[in-house]
Amino acid sequence: MADQTHVLFVEDDDVIREATQLALERDGFAVTAMPDGLSGLEAFRADRPDIALLDVMVPGLDGVSLCRRIRDESTVPVIMLSARADSIDVVLGLEAGADDYVTKPFDGAVLVARIRAVLRRFGHAGGSVQDGSASEAGGGTLTFGDLEVDTDGMEVRRAGRPVALTPTEMRLLLEFSSAPGTVLSRDKLLERVWDYGWGGDTRVVDVHVQRLRQKIGQDRIETVRGFGYKLKA
């Protein structure tokens, strides 16, 4: 039991909550299922799960607000569940700090695959950085103007001050810093950072790039219209 991955699942629909909990448990996850945002926040603080699945529309404290509260306290991975793929709620959830989202109704196997993909990213936040791809400040530290990326310690500093990144943001920055000046397409970033070999919603990339810009400098990552993004060397 101790080595099971602990999932916090917040969903107000009884049928979906119970069916999804059973499906996840059959796949070996330990699940704490809650019907509303406030009880979900209490469960998060009490148990500190390995990953949180949050439905956007839950009573008491909606999923987006719950995600913000969780992100204020932890970098635990968060996947939002939304009933509509084109909903603004998807973007709001990502802006609140979610790492990914799944559209309802979802196939249990797809949900499990997305959970495992997110957990792989968080369990292996490091990545290979090409030698000579940026000026070295010593050891595994790469420098880009006032930005320093310590690829060994997984730490980032801007103008000498530490920058707090989520593991997904860190992996995104590592991809950019491994090839500064090289344009990386949204599809390539989805494949490398989000582990989407089958493709995915590029809004995930766009929102995370914007969040990363807010932390490391708006002009540090350049948009190459029609192609993708690149880190300014």
Buried (B, 14 or more C-beta within 10 A) or exposed (E): EEEEBBBBBBBBBEEBBEEBBEBBBEBEBBBBBBBBBBBBBEBBEEEEBBBBBBBBBBEBBBBBBBBBBBBEEBBBBBBBBBEEEEBEBBBBBBBBBBBBBBBBEBEBEEBBBBBBBBBEBBEEBEBEBEEEBBEEEEEBBBBBEEBBBBBEEBBBBBEEEEBEBBBBBBBBBBBBBBBBEBBBBBBEBBBBBBBBEEEBBBBBBBBBBEBBBEBBBEEBBEEEEEEBBBBBE
